Each structure stands twice: as structure tokens, then as C-alpha cells.
């Protein structure tokens, strides 16, 4: 599958000496020149190439999604055995330490994204050209996206304004406070929402709607409920997004038995009317397990597939991210989201004789159906588990509606009518009728978020921000596990400049 835009590592603008090389859907040329990065930005094309490099690190957010689910009560780590990827296993058990390899990867990759966005912003005033605000708006959206991931996982982080970090900065630049990080996120997203296009020039690029959605989410995480509600209202009132409904399905989709909710997570459902922001993946390049941040496929999909699978529709995977019986039982009778979210392998095998898979570590008989591999032609010479083209639906309109419902019920001037309306718009689609509408409360909204968004990487952070993590997640220690540890190497390199998060 060829995406309209995917972000190839070859287009990375290296931060010391910039070797410019692009291989993607809208640029395809060999290396042209190599110059000092300080003398780089001399044309619009230079800014566009650097922007592709900033988008590229979105690929590595597969680890955020995978580990965000494993950290929650939604899934077990799984894997081929109890020692398969120890970093995931320890996060699952809430015994992770500052020496966790996967936590270090998440830190490194998100900061690499910040660094690439800041490269553009450091030189934003070097030249002027038509469409410059669009490029700067996208760079600021991306920096906000990476900063938001970092503040969710680690709390306060070091920031360097619109400049790249240079060697030695770790010893002099302190960790900013959480409120300072969020202030930067807010400023970036306000600018992006005011300067980006309503419709992306190419699928995968940030829009004003994506900026508003992420801004509202940032407000919500800070419990700025009035600001969140008004921001979500701006987005909702544009009329640019809607939930996928039966009328949107093709004849083929209906023939496959897909529900509107189910269609979202198939190939034909990518970048649909419900998509506010999607991370674009492709299967046109391979990769290896030693350099997962460079892989152009959605690694989380291959990791979550049933090991040794033989049968129709789905494909083999690495057995991670296994749904718990607890999430399976969270769905109400008649909720069409359950069969889309949970692949019940026992039922699937019964309905498809000859199907089999290898039961491995922490097997529950359930798999995360939204994001497990589908059958397709493998890329020649590549590990099919690393080349899934399944996009990650990073911000869906249903998520926006449920966040708007929460903001309206929790703000000082409570608006019950709006909260209930937004909640029940989501439920109407889930049940395919209007007879399952319910009254609204904060807990009802949180319960709805769980089943609507299961498998999408949000559950752990929803539990933390609502103060429910300790009672729902086995092994969770209040006052410690709300944040993840700063990697030991970073503390060491800072020479004591950066304090470790509490109790690690």
C-alpha cells in the first residue's frame, strides 16, 4: 500500500552536517549535497525536506501506543515467554526501573522529534517564502505532539526554546516544570490552529483541526476544563469531522460484514471522516529489530499479532499486548465495538475450521483486533512483522466527543446537556440505535472512553489523570508510577542537573 505521505528516514536532516536525501511519495531524488547545518535553510524546499524529517519520528510512536496499553489494565505484555522484551514485561508488572531499555527508547525517540522540529524553528526567520506559516505551523504542531508525549510519560522535561540541544546543554539546562512544558504546548498549538489549513495538502499532514484537538486534550490533562470545552467546541462547530456511519460503507465492506466502527481500522478506513490526525505507515521499506525507530511499518501491529497464526484474514505476529479478561467483560451486550476490539480466538477458530495459533506467554485467547496484522503480500526480503502499513488513528473524532463531554461535565459552569449529547452520539454509533442512550456522569464518560478507545494507547493515562490508576492497575504505586523514570543514562550525563522522578 502506498501512502499519500510517509516519512522516510532518508529525508532526515542530520543536525551536525546536513546530508539531504529524500525518498518518499512527493520527493524522490538521490543525495544532492552535504553542507554545514548552520548554512542550510536557503529555499522553501530545504524547509520542506527538514519538515519531512520532523514527521518521520511519528513512526516511532508505535512504542508509546504499545507500552501505554501494556502499562494499563487493558492488556498483558504477553510475548513468546516471560523474558521476551523484559522492558515491556516490567512495565506490565509495574516494576520498571530507570534502566528499562524500552523507556529509554521512548525518551530518545520523542526528543529526536523535538530536536528535528526545533531545527526548523531555530532558523524560521532566515528567509521568507510563500506558505512559510504552513511549514512553521506544522513544525510547531509536531513539537507540541512530541512534548505532550514526553510530559505524559516523564513529567517536567528539559526544553531549549526554539533551539536544538547541543552537547553539554544537559549539564546547564534544567528540567522545566510540568506547567512550563504545557505552556509551550499550548502556545505551539494555538499558533498551529490559527495558521494551518483546514484540509491537509496531503494525507498525514497536521491541520488546524488536529491542532485544536490536541490543544483541547492538553487543557483536559491539566484540568483546565473550561478552556478544554471551548476548544473542543470550536473543533466540533467546524463541521469538518463526523463519526463513520453505515452510509459511509462500501458494498465490499458491507459484504465483509463490517460495522461502521469496524471499518475504521481496516485499510479502506484510513484517513476517513472521523480521522482528526493519523500517523501514516507504509510497507514499501523493510527494517530490523535493532533499529525499530527507522522502520516505516507499524511495529506495534506485528508485535500484537497471534504467534504462528494460520487461517483467514489475519496474519502471524509476536504475541504481545494481549487483552485481559477485565477489558473483555467491560463491554455491554449489543455493543458492536466488542468484536472489533477483541478477537476471541476460540470463537474465531470455531467459525473458521483449520485455523490455529501458538499459545504463548500469558495467553488469554484474546487479541487486540484493531491493531493486529491482516493478510497481505509481504515486502520481498523483509520481516512481514515489521512492515505493517496499518495507520495509527492518533486522534479520532469519537475521542474528541468524549473529551468534550468530560470537559463540559467537569467545568465550573457544568453543561449537562452538551455532555450527554456528545456521549450519546458515540453510543448511538456503537449500538446502531438510539435505545442505548444513558444519563451522563464523569464515571460514565470514563467507562465509555475505555470501551471506545481500548487498544489505542490511552487507558493508562486516563487512569492516571483521573486518579484511578492505583485501584485499577495491579502493582501500581501511588506517588511513583504516575510517571516513568528518567533513563539512568540521562541522569548520569546531566551530572546531577536533572533530578530523578520520585521513588525511582
Secondary structure, 3 states (H helix, E strand, C coil): CCCCCCCCHHHCCCCCEEECCEECCCCEECCCCEEEHHHCCCCHHHHHHHHHHHHHHHHHHHHHHHHHHHCCCCEEEECCCCCCCHHHHHHHCCCCCCCCHHHHHHHHHHHHHHHHHHHHHHCCCCCCCCCHHHHHHHHHHHHHHHHHHHHHHHCCCECCCCCCCCCCHHHCCCECCHHHHHHHHHHHHHHHHHHCCCCCCCCCCCCHHHHHHHHHHHHHHCCCHHHHHHHHHHHHHHCCCCCCCHHHCCHHHHHCCCCHHHHCCCHHHCCCCCEEEEECCCCCCCCCHHHHHHCCCCHHHHHHCCCCCECCCECCCCCEEEECHHHHCCCCCCCCHHHHHEEEHHHHHHHCCCCECCCCCCCCCEEEHHHCCECCCCCCCCCHHHCCCCCEEEEEHHHHHHHHHHHHHHCCCCCHHHHHHHHHHHHHHHHCCCCCCCCCCHHHHHHHHHHHHCCCCCHHHHHHHCCCHHHHCCCCCCCCCCCCCCCHHHHHHCCCCCCCCCCC
